[in-house]
């Protein structure tokens, strides 16, 4: 059995969710995590190392989590999923919030929990492990999950499509992706949903399907004139396809393209091309289109945030490295999904970046920093834009205080406001605000 803790921050309900997957702990032990060393409390100290994941002695109950709750704290609930998992790392896939439920795929099932109390609303069992999910459902709450062709640890394919209605928990159509050779093998696939269309990349070929019934709509073509091969897709309000171009052992000669296509017809609406020697990293937002790019040779040491305007033209390019930001907050290095980038969010005209000890916003029009906050003892991750240049920010718990959600706005001081505070606080936290300016 494997125990994995996922904290879900539901801003609109003021709820903190602790979903504990597959726990098998000693039920007689104390309901706390073993204490791990925290980061340095000195503001001028070097960047602290990430706090190790705590090892649970026993899974606490919902009642125990809320036992020390103060009136101003968020309520919380915990799910102890007793699924028998294989003895290896199990990935938790994209999180979907539909109606009054939160839904997630894990191992061989998709499960919905009520936002109000964590009770299981429904679950759909699958014959083999999930291997891919889209980041976004359709506007009416449908998704297509991809699971493996068998339960074998090796030699299987990621080729089984299953549509699920997240509103009702009913499984719909099932489809098997076909392969004709190495150009469209399904060892690894990438998927995205935009409007009612599912886009799938198999190796270096891509196609679109109707989510409602699974029928094929069109092939997403390679751009043979530039030798561009589709590699990943992003969805949501727009359907985006990234491609590797002029592929060569010499990374200095390769580059990437990003196409926006009409999800209904496949017609190309805009194109963007990276500089030679650079590639598309992650899509941070589909509307406006904001992405990261990185150098083919220097990788995460040399990256940028790029905002696109009409026709795919570059609106602005942002280099956030001088302020100490890492690509995707220094995480997600092994996740190839186009829409997975920890510690980033995009608002109306601002991109927000976070990390181990800082969070800040950059203007998408000028590329200049708008505001920034440093912290000596907690990680700060933007969740989403709030209004204009402000953002909701998750503040991770430290050894001296609990985590919570802040709203930080443009300004030099008194811009930080607590939205929710996690229950089970070790002690009172003084009211007021922390400075909202960069400290150098």
Buried (B, 14 or more C-beta within 10 A) or exposed (E): EBBBBBBBBBBEBBBBBBBBBBBEBEEEEEBEBEEEEBBBEEEEEEBBEEBEEEEBBBBBEBEBBBEEBEEEBBBBBBBBBEBEBEEEEBBBBBBBBBBEBBBBBBBBBBBBBBBEEBEEBBBBEBEBBBBBBBBBBBEEBBBBBBBBBBEEEEEBBBBBBBBBBBBBBEBBBEBEBEBEEEEBBBBEBBBBBBBBBBBBBBBBBBBBBBBBEBEEBBEBBBBEEBBBBBBBBBBBBBBBBBBBBEBEEEBEEBBBBBBBBBBBEBEBBBBBBBEEBBBBBBBBBBEBBBBBBBBBEEBBEBBBBBBBBEEBEEBBEBEBEEBBBBBBBBBBEEBEBBBBBBBBBBBEBBBBBBBBBBBBBBBBEEBEBBBBBBBBBBBBBBBEBBEBBBBBBBBBBBBEBBBBBBBBBBBEEEBBEBBBBBBBBEEEBEEEBBBBBBEE
